[in-house]
Amino acid sequence: MTRRGVTLLELLVVLLVLGTVASVAGLSLPRVGDDRARRISPEVAARGARHDAVTTGARVTRFVVAGDSGVAVSATPDGRVMMAAFQPAARRVATAPMAAP
């Protein structure tokens, strides 16, 4: 006579393996609000902002912050891109807008 089903030990082993896989996967994901997951260069932000502005037909502004300095990238629906450096702590623009390539 053959027995059907699984033993408690087999079930515990499977749960242990699944728990280990889930914990390793969870540790490899970036944390919510983690700046390392969102670090991009101003050039990449400018390309993305320009694409979004031309696609949606609305002005798009993105802020790229790295330490004590940052860049505000603003794109218009006609494809123009302006960049301005600012200090994140003061939220104050430090230079005049420059045209991006």
MOPAC internal coordinates of N, CA, C and O (Angstrom, degrees):
PM7 1SCF
backbone

  N    0.0000 0     0.00 0     0.00 0    0    0    0
  C    1.4473 1     0.00 0     0.00 0    1    0    0
  C    1.5343 1   108.60 1     0.00 0    2    1    0
  O    1.2310 1   120.99 1   -53.40 1    3    2    1
  N    1.3255 1   115.71 1   126.60 1    3    2    1
  C    1.4598 1   120.02 1   178.53 1    5    3    2
  C    1.5107 1   109.40 1   -93.79 1    6    5    3
  O    1.2310 1   121.95 1   -36.29 1    7    6    5
  N    1.3288 1   113.87 1   143.71 1    7    6    5
  C    1.4676 1   119.26 1   179.39 1    9    7    6
  C    1.5103 1   108.97 1   -95.46 1   10    9    7
  O    1.2310 1   120.67 1   -41.20 1   11   10    9
  N    1.3055 1   116.33 1   138.80 1   11   10    9
  C    1.4572 1   121.77 1   178.00 1   13   11   10
  C    1.5186 1   108.93 1  -105.96 1   14   13   11
  O    1.2310 1   121.12 1   -31.79 1   15   14   13
  N    1.3375 1   115.47 1   148.21 1   15   14   13
  C    1.4520 1   119.42 1   178.14 1   17   15   14
  C    1.5176 1   111.34 1   108.90 1   18   17   15
  O    1.2310 1   121.71 1     5.38 1   19   18   17
  N    1.3267 1   114.34 1  -174.62 1   19   18   17
  C    1.4652 1   120.33 1  -178.45 1   21   19   18
  C    1.5184 1   109.08 1  -123.40 1   22   21   19
  O    1.2310 1   121.53 1   -25.01 1   23   22   21
  N    1.3114 1   114.67 1   154.99 1   23   22   21
  C    1.4620 1   119.16 1   178.03 1   25   23   22
  C    1.5204 1   109.34 1   -86.75 1   26   25   23
  O    1.2310 1   120.77 1   -13.93 1   27   26   25
  N    1.2894 1   116.13 1   166.07 1   27   26   25
  C    1.4549 1   121.97 1   178.67 1   29   27   26
  C    1.5255 1   110.57 1   -63.28 1   30   29   27
  O    1.2310 1   120.28 1   142.68 1   31   30   29
  N    1.3099 1   117.07 1   -37.32 1   31   30   29
  C    1.4613 1   121.00 1   179.27 1   33   31   30
  C    1.5330 1   111.00 1   -63.63 1   34   33   31
  O    1.2310 1   119.91 1   136.34 1   35   34   33
  N    1.3065 1   117.77 1   -43.66 1   35   34   33
  C    1.4651 1   120.90 1   177.77 1   37   35   34
  C    1.5326 1   111.13 1   -62.22 1   38   37   35
  O    1.2310 1   120.34 1   138.93 1   39   38   37
  N    1.3008 1   116.95 1   -41.07 1   39   38   37
  C    1.4604 1   121.24 1   178.69 1   41   39   38
  C    1.5242 1   111.14 1   -64.00 1   42   41   39
  O    1.2310 1   120.05 1   138.85 1   43   42   41
  N    1.3276 1   117.51 1   -41.15 1   43   42   41
  C    1.4624 1   120.91 1   178.47 1   45   43   42
  C    1.5266 1   111.82 1   -65.93 1   46   45   43
  O    1.2310 1   120.04 1   141.90 1   47   46   45
  N    1.3155 1   117.52 1   -38.10 1   47   46   45
  C    1.4627 1   120.99 1   178.53 1   49   47   46
  C    1.5271 1   110.14 1   -64.34 1   50   49   47
  O    1.2310 1   120.06 1   136.66 1   51   50   49
  N    1.3245 1   117.49 1   -43.34 1   51   50   49
  C    1.4617 1   121.09 1   179.09 1   53   51   50
  C    1.5235 1   110.42 1   -63.85 1   54   53   51
  O    1.2310 1   119.72 1   137.17 1   55   54   53
  N    1.3232 1   118.14 1   -42.83 1   55   54   53
  C    1.4600 1   121.16 1   178.25 1   57   55   54
  C    1.5279 1   111.45 1   -64.40 1   58   57   55
  O    1.2310 1   120.10 1   142.76 1   59   58   57
  N    1.3142 1   117.41 1   -37.24 1   59   58   57
  C    1.4541 1   121.28 1   177.68 1   61   59   58
  C    1.5337 1   110.99 1   -64.08 1   62   61   59
  O    1.2310 1   120.27 1   136.03 1   63   62   61
  N    1.3195 1   117.09 1   -43.97 1   63   62   61
  C    1.4643 1   121.02 1   179.30 1   65   63   62
  C    1.5251 1   110.05 1   -64.70 1   66   65   63
  O    1.2310 1   119.98 1   134.24 1   67   66   65
  N    1.3238 1   117.65 1   -45.76 1   67   66   65
  C    1.4651 1   120.86 1   179.08 1   69   67   66
  C    1.5289 1   111.52 1   -62.49 1   70   69   67
  O    1.2310 1   119.76 1   140.20 1   71   70   69
  N    1.3075 1   118.06 1   -39.80 1   71   70   69
  C    1.4582 1   121.67 1   177.91 1   73   71   70
  C    1.5197 1   111.86 1   -64.16 1   74   73   71
  O    1.2310 1   120.43 1   139.79 1   75   74   73
  N    1.3228 1   116.79 1   -40.21 1   75   74   73
  C    1.4621 1   121.03 1   178.34 1   77   75   74
  C    1.5233 1   110.80 1   -65.08 1   78   77   75
  O    1.2310 1   120.07 1   135.43 1   79   78   77
  N    1.3201 1   117.47 1   -44.57 1   79   78   77
  C    1.4634 1   121.31 1   178.80 1   81   79   78
  C    1.5282 1   110.29 1   -63.12 1   82   81   79
  O    1.2310 1   120.16 1   137.50 1   83   82   81
  N    1.3182 1   117.29 1   -42.50 1   83   82   81
  C    1.4717 1   120.77 1  -179.84 1   85   83   82
  C    1.5294 1   111.21 1   -65.39 1   86   85   83
  O    1.2310 1   119.70 1   141.06 1   87   86   85
  N    1.3178 1   118.18 1   -38.94 1   87   86   85
  C    1.4706 1   119.94 1  -179.41 1   89   87   86
  C    1.5226 1   111.24 1   -69.75 1   90   89   87
  O    1.2310 1   119.58 1   141.37 1   91   90   89
  N    1.3170 1   118.41 1   -38.63 1   91   90   89
  C    1.4660 1   120.87 1   177.71 1   93   91   90
  C    1.5299 1   109.63 1   -66.36 1   94   93   91
  O    1.2310 1   120.27 1   137.53 1   95   94   93
  N    1.3221 1   117.09 1   -42.47 1   95   94   93
  C    1.4702 1   120.24 1   178.61 1   97   95   94
  C    1.5288 1   110.68 1   -64.70 1   98   97   95
  O    1.2310 1   119.74 1   139.84 1   99   98   97
  N    1.3086 1   118.10 1   -40.16 1   99   98   97
  C    1.4619 1   121.68 1   179.57 1  101   99   98
  C    1.5178 1   112.66 1   -65.98 1  102  101   99
  O    1.2310 1   120.29 1   144.52 1  103  102  101
  N    1.3277 1   117.05 1   -35.48 1  103  102  101
  C    1.4597 1   120.08 1   178.99 1  105  103  102
  C    1.5250 1   112.24 1   -72.77 1  106  105  103
  O    1.2310 1   120.00 1   155.02 1  107  106  105
  N    1.3159 1   117.60 1   -24.98 1  107  106  105
  C    1.4618 1   119.79 1  -178.91 1  109  107  106
  C    1.5225 1   112.56 1   -83.20 1  110  109  107
  O    1.2310 1   119.48 1   165.51 1  111  110  109
  N    1.3200 1   118.60 1   -14.49 1  111  110  109
  C    1.4540 1   121.50 1   178.90 1  113  111  110
  C    1.5234 1   110.40 1   -79.22 1  114  113  111
  O    1.2310 1   119.65 1   -33.45 1  115  114  113
  N    1.3402 1   118.28 1   146.55 1  115  114  113
  C    1.4631 1   119.57 1   177.99 1  117  115  114
  C    1.5234 1   111.22 1   -70.46 1  118  117  115
  O    1.2310 1   121.26 1   -31.66 1  119  118  117
  N    1.3223 1   115.20 1   148.34 1  119  118  117
  C    1.4598 1   119.70 1   178.58 1  121  119  118
  C    1.5160 1   110.81 1   -75.53 1  122  121  119
  O    1.2310 1   120.44 1   -26.31 1  123  122  121
  N    1.3206 1   116.77 1   153.69 1  123  122  121
  C    1.4520 1   120.96 1   177.72 1  125  123  122
  C    1.5176 1   108.38 1   -65.73 1  126  125  123
  O    1.2310 1   120.29 1   -49.49 1  127  126  125
  N    1.3271 1   117.04 1   130.51 1  127  126  125
  C    1.4451 1   121.48 1  -179.05 1  129  127  126
  C    1.5114 1   114.36 1    82.34 1  130  129  127
  O    1.2310 1   119.87 1  -174.55 1  131  130  129
  N    1.3285 1   117.85 1     5.45 1  131  130  129
  C    1.4538 1   121.45 1   179.89 1  133  131  130
  C    1.5215 1   109.31 1   -76.27 1  134  133  131
  O    1.2310 1   120.33 1   -58.35 1  135  134  133
  N    1.3358 1   116.98 1   121.65 1  135  134  133
  C    1.4641 1   121.74 1  -177.75 1  137  135  134
  C    1.5189 1   112.76 1   -66.23 1  138  137  135
  O    1.2310 1   120.01 1   151.87 1  139  138  137
  N    1.3328 1   117.59 1   -28.13 1  139  138  137
  C    1.4559 1   119.18 1  -178.09 1  141  139  138
  C    1.5221 1   111.58 1   -63.26 1  142  141  139
  O    1.2310 1   119.98 1   151.04 1  143  142  141
  N    1.3139 1   117.65 1   -28.96 1  143  142  141
  C    1.4632 1   120.50 1  -178.86 1  145  143  142
  C    1.5142 1   111.74 1   -75.06 1  146  145  143
  O    1.2310 1   119.62 1   162.80 1  147  146  145
  N    1.3344 1   118.33 1   -17.20 1  147  146  145
  C    1.4524 1   121.11 1  -174.40 1  149  147  146
  C    1.5208 1   113.66 1  -116.85 1  150  149  147
  O    1.2310 1   119.76 1  -165.10 1  151  150  149
  N    1.3178 1   118.07 1    14.90 1  151  150  149
  C    1.4625 1   120.58 1  -179.37 1  153  151  150
  C    1.5113 1   110.31 1   -75.17 1  154  153  151
  O    1.2310 1   120.96 1   -60.97 1  155  154  153
  N    1.3151 1   115.77 1   119.03 1  155  154  153
  C    1.4525 1   121.25 1   174.93 1  157  155  154
  C    1.5170 1   108.37 1  -136.64 1  158  157  155
  O    1.2310 1   120.72 1   -20.64 1  159  158  157
  N    1.3014 1   116.22 1   159.36 1  159  158  157
  C    1.4638 1   119.86 1   179.58 1  161  159  158
  C    1.5310 1   109.25 1   -81.48 1  162  161  159
  O    1.2310 1   120.05 1   -21.38 1  163  162  161
  N    1.3242 1   117.52 1   158.62 1  163  162  161
  C    1.4634 1   120.25 1   176.68 1  165  163  162
  C    1.5337 1   112.52 1   -59.94 1  166  165  163
  O    1.2310 1   120.46 1   147.46 1  167  166  165
  N    1.3338 1   116.73 1   -32.54 1  167  166  165
  C    1.4606 1   119.89 1   179.38 1  169  167  166
  C    1.5241 1   111.16 1   -65.44 1  170  169  167
  O    1.2310 1   120.50 1   137.89 1  171  170  169
  N    1.3230 1   116.64 1   -42.11 1  171  170  169
  C    1.4695 1   120.61 1   178.08 1  173  171  170
  C    1.5277 1   109.93 1   -66.29 1  174  173  171
  O    1.2310 1   120.41 1   139.51 1  175  174  173
  N    1.3296 1   116.83 1   -40.49 1  175  174  173
  C    1.4677 1   120.36 1   177.53 1  177  175  174
  C    1.5175 1   110.52 1   -63.66 1  178  177  175
  O    1.2310 1   120.08 1   141.94 1  179  178  177
  N    1.3402 1   117.45 1   -38.06 1  179  178  177
  C    1.4693 1   120.67 1   179.42 1  181  179  178
  C    1.5194 1   111.00 1   -65.71 1  182  181  179
  O    1.2310 1   120.31 1   136.65 1  183  182  181
  N    1.3335 1   117.00 1   -43.35 1  183  182  181
  C    1.4739 1   119.48 1   178.43 1  185  183  182
  C    1.5200 1   111.42 1   -62.96 1  186  185  183
  O    1.2310 1   120.63 1   136.44 1  187  186  185
  N    1.3318 1   116.40 1   -43.56 1  187  186  185
  C    1.4629 1   120.03 1   179.64 1  189  187  186
  C    1.5194 1   112.41 1   -66.09 1  190  189  187
  O    1.2310 1   120.60 1   138.56 1  191  190  189
  N    1.3377 1   116.47 1   -41.44 1  191  190  189
  C    1.4637 1   120.25 1   179.53 1  193  191  190
  C    1.5158 1   110.49 1   -65.38 1  194  193  191
  O    1.2310 1   120.12 1   138.46 1  195  194  193
  N    1.3455 1   117.37 1   -41.54 1  195  194  193
  C    1.4655 1   120.50 1   178.77 1  197  195  194
  C    1.5199 1   110.39 1   -62.89 1  198  197  195
  O    1.2310 1   120.23 1   134.34 1  199  198  197
  N    1.3223 1   117.17 1   -45.66 1  199  198  197
  C    1.4692 1   120.74 1   178.96 1  201  199  198
  C    1.5187 1   111.27 1   -58.81 1  202  201  199
  O    1.2310 1   120.71 1   133.01 1  203  202  201
  N    1.3393 1   116.25 1   -46.99 1  203  202  201
  C    1.4654 1   120.24 1  -179.69 1  205  203  202
  C    1.5221 1   112.04 1   -64.59 1  206  205  203
  O    1.2310 1   120.36 1   141.01 1  207  206  205
  N    1.3379 1   116.92 1   -38.99 1  207  206  205
  C    1.4675 1   120.43 1  -179.19 1  209  207  206
  C    1.5285 1   111.12 1   -66.75 1  210  209  207
  O    1.2310 1   120.39 1   135.40 1  211  210  209
  N    1.3229 1   116.86 1   -44.60 1  211  210  209
  C    1.4646 1   120.13 1   179.80 1  213  211  210
  C    1.5262 1   110.38 1   -67.06 1  214  213  211
  O    1.2310 1   120.21 1   140.17 1  215  214  213
  N    1.3336 1   117.20 1   -39.83 1  215  214  213
  C    1.4641 1   121.45 1  -178.67 1  217  215  214
  C    1.5251 1   112.17 1   -67.76 1  218  217  215
  O    1.2310 1   120.45 1   135.04 1  219  218  217
  N    1.3463 1   116.75 1   -44.96 1  219  218  217
  C    1.4672 1   119.98 1  -175.28 1  221  219  218
  C    1.5211 1   113.29 1   -88.44 1  222  221  219
  O    1.2310 1   119.93 1   160.09 1  223  222  221
  N    1.3286 1   117.73 1   -19.91 1  223  222  221
  C    1.4580 1   120.52 1  -177.73 1  225  223  222
  C    1.5177 1   113.49 1    77.36 1  226  225  223
  O    1.2310 1   120.43 1  -161.96 1  227  226  225
  N    1.3293 1   116.79 1    18.04 1  227  226  225
  C    1.4722 1   121.38 1   179.78 1  229  227  226
  C    1.5282 1   109.22 1  -128.83 1  230  229  227
  O    1.2310 1   120.71 1   -24.78 1  231  230  229
  N    1.3218 1   116.25 1   155.22 1  231  230  229
  C    1.4620 1   121.23 1   177.88 1  233  231  230
  C    1.5294 1   109.51 1   -66.79 1  234  233  231
  O    1.2310 1   120.44 1   -41.99 1  235  234  233
  N    1.3370 1   116.76 1   138.01 1  235  234  233
  C    1.4667 1   122.54 1  -178.85 1  237  235  234
  C    1.5177 1   108.37 1  -125.03 1  238  237  235
  O    1.2310 1   120.14 1   -47.27 1  239  238  237
  N    1.3377 1   117.34 1   132.73 1  239  238  237
  C    1.4589 1   122.48 1   177.47 1  241  239  238
  C    1.5191 1   109.06 1  -125.62 1  242  241  239
  O    1.2310 1   120.90 1   -46.34 1  243  242  241
  N    1.3262 1   115.88 1   133.66 1  243  242  241
  C    1.4611 1   121.56 1   176.91 1  245  243  242
  C    1.5167 1   108.58 1  -129.17 1  246  245  243
  O    1.2310 1   120.91 1   -32.52 1  247  246  245
  N    1.3246 1   115.87 1   147.48 1  247  246  245
  C    1.4571 1   122.13 1   179.32 1  249  247  246
  C    1.5239 1   108.55 1  -115.19 1  250  249  247
  O    1.2310 1   120.44 1   -51.70 1  251  250  249
  N    1.3241 1   116.76 1   128.30 1  251  250  249
  C    1.4573 1   122.76 1   176.40 1  253  251  250
  C    1.5199 1   106.86 1  -114.02 1  254  253  251
  O    1.2310 1   120.48 1   -63.66 1  255  254  253
  N    1.3332 1   116.69 1   116.34 1  255  254  253
  C    1.4620 1   121.75 1  -176.41 1  257  255  254
  C    1.5222 1   108.98 1  -115.31 1  258  257  255
  O    1.2310 1   120.87 1   -48.68 1  259  258  257
  N    1.3378 1   115.94 1   131.32 1  259  258  257
  C    1.4565 1   121.59 1   176.27 1  261  259  258
  C    1.5226 1   107.65 1  -137.26 1  262  261  259
  O    1.2310 1   120.38 1   -78.85 1  263  262  261
  N    1.2994 1   116.87 1   101.15 1  263  262  261
  C    1.4622 1   121.35 1   179.34 1  265  263  262
  C    1.5146 1   112.15 1    69.17 1  266  265  263
  O    1.2310 1   120.75 1    58.44 1  267  266  265
  N    1.3421 1   116.17 1  -121.56 1  267  266  265
  C    1.4600 1   121.57 1  -177.22 1  269  267  266
  C    1.5257 1   113.17 1   -95.08 1  270  269  267
  O    1.2310 1   119.91 1  -173.45 1  271  270  269
  N    1.3105 1   117.78 1     6.55 1  271  270  269
  C    1.4647 1   119.79 1   179.06 1  273  271  270
  C    1.5192 1   109.88 1  -133.35 1  274  273  271
  O    1.2310 1   121.33 1   -17.35 1  275  274  273
  N    1.2984 1   115.07 1   162.65 1  275  274  273
  C    1.4521 1   119.26 1  -179.86 1  277  275  274
  C    1.5138 1   110.84 1  -157.50 1  278  277  275
  O    1.2310 1   121.35 1   -11.09 1  279  278  277
  N    1.3164 1   115.03 1   168.91 1  279  278  277
  C    1.4527 1   122.06 1   178.95 1  281  279  278
  C    1.5163 1   108.14 1  -131.87 1  282  281  279
  O    1.2310 1   120.89 1   -49.26 1  283  282  281
  N    1.3332 1   115.90 1   130.74 1  283  282  281
  C    1.4637 1   121.18 1   172.82 1  285  283  282
  C    1.5171 1   106.75 1   -97.17 1  286  285  283
  O    1.2310 1   120.67 1   -55.88 1  287  286  285
  N    1.3293 1   116.33 1   124.12 1  287  286  285
  C    1.4575 1   122.18 1   179.87 1  289  287  286
  C    1.5168 1   107.12 1  -112.03 1  290  289  287
  O    1.2310 1   120.77 1   -56.39 1  291  290  289
  N    1.3257 1   116.14 1   123.61 1  291  290  289
  C    1.4527 1   120.84 1  -179.07 1  293  291  290
  C    1.5264 1   108.72 1  -126.98 1  294  293  291
  O    1.2310 1   120.35 1   -47.65 1  295  294  293
  N    1.3284 1   116.94 1   132.35 1  295  294  293
  C    1.4673 1   121.78 1  -179.49 1  297  295  294
  C    1.5179 1   109.43 1  -125.06 1  298  297  295
  O    1.2310 1   121.28 1   -36.22 1  299  298  297
  N    1.3260 1   115.16 1   143.78 1  299  298  297
  C    1.4605 1   121.35 1   179.60 1  301  299  298
  C    1.5265 1   109.58 1  -106.60 1  302  301  299
  O    1.2310 1   120.33 1   -19.12 1  303  302  301
  N    1.3338 1   116.98 1   160.88 1  303  302  301
  C    1.4700 1   120.02 1  -177.69 1  305  303  302
  C    1.5261 1   114.11 1   -61.10 1  306  305  303
  O    1.2310 1   119.50 1   158.51 1  307  306  305
  N    1.3348 1   118.56 1   -21.49 1  307  306  305
  C    1.4673 1   119.60 1   179.22 1  309  307  306
  C    1.5308 1   112.61 1   -84.96 1  310  309  307
  O    1.2310 1   119.80 1  -175.59 1  311  310  309
  N    1.3484 1   117.98 1     4.41 1  311  310  309
  C    1.4523 1   122.33 1   173.96 1  313  311  310
  C    1.5096 1   115.48 1    98.53 1  314  313  311
  O    1.2310 1   119.47 1   177.98 1  315  314  313
  N    1.3333 1   118.62 1    -2.02 1  315  314  313
  C    1.4615 1   120.40 1   178.17 1  317  315  314
  C    1.5266 1   110.02 1   -75.52 1  318  317  315
  O    1.2310 1   121.35 1   -37.31 1  319  318  317
  N    1.3419 1   115.02 1   142.69 1  319  318  317
  C    1.4656 1   121.08 1   179.21 1  321  319  318
  C    1.5169 1   108.42 1  -126.62 1  322  321  319
  O    1.2310 1   120.39 1   -51.14 1  323  322  321
  N    1.3319 1   116.86 1   128.86 1  323  322  321
  C    1.4575 1   122.46 1   176.46 1  325  323  322
  C    1.5239 1   108.61 1  -117.82 1  326  325  323
  O    1.2310 1   121.03 1   -38.78 1  327  326  325
  N    1.3464 1   115.63 1   141.22 1  327  326  325
  C    1.4588 1   121.00 1   177.48 1  329  327  326
  C    1.5186 1   108.38 1  -126.14 1  330  329  327
  O    1.2310 1   120.83 1   -38.78 1  331  330  329
  N    1.3194 1   116.01 1   141.22 1  331  330  329
  C    1.4589 1   121.13 1   177.97 1  333  331  330
  C    1.5162 1   108.77 1  -140.41 1  334  333  331
  O    1.2310 1   120.76 1   -48.04 1  335  334  333
  N    1.3354 1   116.16 1   131.96 1  335  334  333
  C    1.4584 1   120.49 1   177.30 1  337  335  334
  C    1.5277 1   109.03 1   -79.61 1  338  337  335
  O    1.2310 1   120.54 1   -34.09 1  339  338  337
  N    1.3211 1   116.58 1   145.91 1  339  338  337
  C    1.4640 1   120.77 1   177.64 1  341  339  338
  C    1.5173 1   109.71 1  -148.79 1  342  341  339
  O    1.2310 1   121.62 1   -14.79 1  343  342  341
  N    1.3303 1   114.51 1   165.21 1  343  342  341
  C    1.4534 1   121.30 1   176.35 1  345  343  342
  C    1.5236 1   107.51 1  -102.70 1  346  345  343
  O    1.2310 1   119.63 1   -65.35 1  347  346  345
  N    1.3537 1   118.32 1   114.65 1  347  346  345
  C    1.4639 1   120.87 1  -174.47 1  349  347  346
  C    1.5208 1   114.30 1   -57.69 1  350  349  347
  O    1.2310 1   119.89 1   143.72 1  351  350  349
  N    1.3443 1   117.82 1   -36.28 1  351  350  349
  C    1.4638 1   119.47 1  -177.40 1  353  351  350
  C    1.5228 1   110.99 1   -64.52 1  354  353  351
  O    1.2310 1   120.61 1   140.26 1  355  354  353
  N    1.3255 1   116.43 1   -39.74 1  355  354  353
  C    1.4633 1   120.74 1  -177.96 1  357  355  354
  C    1.5267 1   111.99 1   -91.90 1  358  357  355
  O    1.2310 1   120.21 1   164.06 1  359  358  357
  N    1.3405 1   117.21 1   -15.94 1  359  358  357
  C    1.4676 1   121.92 1  -174.61 1  361  359  358
  C    1.5236 1   110.47 1    52.11 1  362  361  359
  O    1.2310 1   121.67 1  -137.52 1  363  362  361
  N    1.3415 1   114.41 1    42.48 1  363  362  361
  C    1.4459 1   121.03 1  -175.84 1  365  363  362
  C    1.5273 1   108.72 1  -120.61 1  366  365  363
  O    1.2310 1   120.09 1   -48.44 1  367  366  365
  N    1.3040 1   117.43 1   131.56 1  367  366  365
  C    1.4576 1   121.35 1   179.18 1  369  367  366
  C    1.5097 1   109.32 1   -70.77 1  370  369  367
  O    1.2310 1   120.33 1   -50.39 1  371  370  369
  N    1.3485 1   116.98 1   129.61 1  371  370  369
  C    1.4544 1   121.52 1  -175.24 1  373  371  370
  C    1.5215 1   112.57 1   -97.39 1  374  373  371
  O    1.2310 1   119.30 1   154.56 1  375  374  373
  N    1.3288 1   118.95 1   -25.44 1  375  374  373
  C    1.4560 1   120.69 1  -179.54 1  377  375  374
  C    1.5152 1   109.91 1  -135.70 1  378  377  375
  O    1.2310 1   121.02 1   -12.78 1  379  378  377
  N    1.3140 1   115.65 1   167.22 1  379  378  377
  C    1.4632 1   120.36 1   177.49 1  381  379  378
  C    1.5215 1   109.32 1   -74.09 1  382  381  379
  O    1.2310 1   119.49 1   -27.28 1  383  382  381
  N    1.3184 1   118.57 1   152.72 1  383  382  381
  C    1.4690 1   121.19 1   178.98 1  385  383  382
  C    1.5321 1   111.18 1   -59.20 1  386  385  383
  O    1.2310 1   121.61 1   -36.32 1  387  386  385
  N    1.3329 1   114.52 1   143.68 1  387  386  385
  C    1.4595 1   120.70 1   178.84 1  389  387  386
  C    1.5197 1   108.17 1  -121.28 1  390  389  387
  O    1.2310 1   120.36 1   -31.86 1  391  390  389
  N    1.3150 1   116.92 1   148.14 1  391  390  389
  C    1.4658 1   120.92 1   177.12 1  393  391  390
  C    1.5147 1   108.96 1   -77.69 1  394  393  391
  O    1.2310 1   120.42 1   -45.29 1  395  394  393
  N    1.3211 1   116.80 1   134.71 1  395  394  393
  C    1.4512 1   121.72 1   177.97 1  397  395  394
  C    1.5224 1   109.76 1   -89.97 1  398  397  395
  O    1.2310 1   120.11 1   -29.65 1  399  398  397
  N    1.3092 1   117.40 1   150.35 1  399  398  397
  C    1.4761 1   119.34 1   179.27 1  401  399  398
  C    1.5128 1   111.81 1   -67.90 1  402  401  399
  O    1.2310 1   120.10 1   180.00 1  403  402  401

